């Protein structure tokens, strides 16, 4: 799978590239390889940020590989440790992941982008959930999209399968920024380097609290934070980094984060 999933490291940043011509569609074997890649990223304390990109500029990803499905890949088969695309259901992913969407993000490709924390898109990028036309459910998008944009707009996309261009996606807050294609990579790496210089224990706490609080009332979430019932919050409040932040502020210098 090394030709399909490529990685490169720069300091604390891991770039993951899906390269599966012609449309970067994801079959079961590719999904499992992506899961192993992102699990290794999650568990490597030297890595702090991941960038997810795909090869080519026509398709970010066409999502589920229908040709593989026709050849025997079951839609409810073994997607691997992180679920479809290695990210949707990866437990304990408490590090930032940035998607660089260059081209069409279709069906599961759109859902893959939604699994990331930040989404940057090229001006020609487009998004669609055509599952309705195939008589099936865009499951992850049905759960996530109404929480990311106005309900009625999300229902429009899910019920009609229509295309949404990058400008509309930005207008509804689905993508962070839209850029000319030749500036996309540089901007994504600028953000990745900024995050890589930040406090990893705080990022972990932000991700866990945001994820778990979705199913809680505000007061229940605050009670868990104040009682240090979130593992990442407890680790943060007991850490050297927590004290380093206070000292650096008092001493008027940049903090040095160690992740401990």
CORTA-V851012 format. One record per pair of residues at least 12 apart in sequence whose ideal C-beta (glycine too) atoms are under 6 Angstrom apart, sorted by the first residue. I is the first residue (numbers start at 1). J is the second residue. Records with the same first field share a line. If there is no record, write none. Layout:
BEGIN
I = J + J
END
This chain:
BEGIN
1 = 33
4 = 20 + 30
5 = 33 + 37
12 = 47 + 48 + 196
13 = 49 + 192 + 196
14 = 41 + 47 + 50
15 = 51
16 = 37 + 50 + 52
17 = 53
18 = 54
19 = 55
23 = 59 + 62
24 = 54 + 59 + 61
25 = 62 + 65
26 = 65 + 85
27 = 65 + 68 + 73
28 = 73 + 77
31 = 79 + 80 + 84 + 85
32 = 80
34 = 85 + 86
35 = 80 + 81 + 82 + 86
38 = 82 + 86 + 87 + 90
39 = 81
42 = 93
48 = 196 + 200
49 = 96 + 192 + 195 + 196
50 = 97
51 = 98 + 188 + 192
52 = 99 + 116
53 = 100
57 = 102 + 103
58 = 103
59 = 103 + 104
60 = 101 + 103 + 105 + 109
61 = 109 + 112
62 = 106 + 109
63 = 106 + 107 + 108 + 109
64 = 108
84 = 108
85 = 112
87 = 115
88 = 115 + 140
94 = 204 + 207 + 208 + 232
96 = 117 + 195 + 203
97 = 116 + 117
98 = 118 + 188 + 192
99 = 113 + 116 + 119
100 = 120 + 184 + 188
101 = 113 + 121 + 125
102 = 122 + 184
104 = 126
105 = 127
106 = 128
107 = 130 + 131
110 = 127 + 129
111 = 140 + 141
114 = 144
118 = 176
119 = 175 + 176
120 = 176 + 177 + 187 + 188
121 = 166 + 175 + 178
122 = 181 + 184
123 = 166 + 178 + 180
125 = 166
126 = 163 + 165
127 = 164 + 169
128 = 163
129 = 141 + 157 + 158
130 = 161
132 = 161
133 = 161
148 = 174
149 = 172 + 174
153 = 172
166 = 178
199 = 241 + 257
200 = 259
201 = 236 + 239 + 241
204 = 232
205 = 232 + 233 + 236
208 = 230 + 232
209 = 230
240 = 260
241 = 257
END
